[in-house]
Amino acid sequence: MNQFLRILMILHMPWERNLGGPRVQLELAEQFRKLGHEVEKFDYYDAFPKHQSSRLGELFRPSFSVKAKAFVQANAHRFDIIDAHQGNLPFFKQELGFQGLLVARSVGLYAFYDEFTKQENARKAPQKIKTRLRNLLRYWQHRREYPLYPRSLESCDLINIPNHDELAYIRDILGLGNKCVVFPFGLSQERQKAFTEAIQPIEVRLANKQVVFIGAWGPRKGSRDWGEIVMRVKKQVPEVRFLFLGTGFSVQKVLEDLHIPACDWIEIIPSYDSDELPKLLSRVTVGAFPSYIEGFGFAVLEKLACGIATVAYDIPGPRETLRLLDESLLITTGNVEQFSHKLVSLLDMELENYTYLTNKCLDIASNFSWEKIAKQTLEIYYKFLEASKK
C-alpha cells in the first residue's frame, strides 16, 4: 500500500481547472502528489501543440487516440498506472507495450451523452444550409470516433465512473461490471473552506431571493426550459432575482433564449475564474440545475458546499448528492411546472427550515472530499495493479 507509483493521466482536453472535464484528473493528480506519488499528463495540447481550432482542421488531423498511443508506446516503461479518459486509449496493453494498470475513466459516460444527442437532433431539423453542413461534418467525425469509447472500456483493466447509473449500464448492458468502480467527484479541503467562509448570514441569503444556475448555456443544460422557469417563478415571487454563471455565451444571447429584455433582476456572467465562485455564491438563496445529462455535476456539489440547496432534474449525477439531501429536490426531467414550484417553495421557506436545510447541505458536501477519494482510489488501483501482474 505504500508502493511509490508513477501515474500518467491522459485526456483529450486542455489540462485546465476552469473546465469541468479535466478538473477531476487535475484534482486527483494534486492529491496523488501530496501522498508522494509521481504524476504526469498527456493532454490535448501535448498531442496537438500547433492545433487548428476549425472544424475542418479537426477532421483531417490524426485522432487524439493515435497521438496518445504513440506517446504511451514510447514511454510505457516509465509508468505503473495509466489513467485515461474513455475513448482516449482504445488499445490492449500488449499493443501499447505497457505492463502496468490501464484505467479508463468516465466523467460522463459517452453512451449516455450520445443518446441525448440523438434525441436532441430528432427534435428539430436544422433549416440553414450552413448548419446542416456543420452537423454533417460532426456526424462524420462521430462515426469515426464512436467505436473508440466502448473499445477503451473493453481493453482496459479497470473502469472508473462517477455514478451508479453508469455502473448499471456497464454491468447490465456491456457486461463489464466485474472491473468497474464508482468514485464521486469531490472538493479539496481548501475549496471547502473557501465556500464556507464566503457564506453570508442565513437571514441575508433568505431575504435576497436569488436563484443561481452554474453551467454552459445550451439545450443539454436546459436552456430551452429556462424562459418558462424564470417567468413562472417571477409570477409567484415578484422580488426574485436570477444569476447565470459560466454560460459561455454573451448576455444578449442568453436573454434572447429567455425571451426577456435586459432587466435589473437577471444577471449573466459568461465566464469567471474558479477562485471567484465562493464570493459569487455568497448571497445566493437557492440553486437551479435543469440539466438533461451529467456525469456527476460539479455545479450541484459546489452549491451544497456553500450551503445552497439545488433543484435539479432527476438524472444520473445530481442523484448522487441530492438524494442524500432531499429527494423532492429531484424533479422529473422536463417538468418545468414542478421544477418552478419547488424553487418557489424554497424561496418562501421559514428561517428555521431554511437554516436546517443549509446546515444539511454543508454536512453532505463535507463527505465529498478529494483527499478521501484519492486515498480510496489508490487502494483500488493497488488491488487491481497486483491482480494485473498475475
Helices and strands as residue ranges (DSSP letters): E 6-10, H 20-34, E 38-42, H 44-47, H 55-59, H 64-75, G 76-78, E 81-85, H 93-96, E 101-105, H 110-123, H 129-145, H 148-155, E 158-161, H 164-172, G 177-179, E 180-182, H 189-198, H 202-208, E 210-214, G 219-221, H 223-236, E 241-245, H 251-258, E 266-269, G 274-276, H 277-281, E 286-289, H 298-305, E 310-313, H 318-325, G 327-329, E 330-331, H 336-347, H 351-366, H 370-388
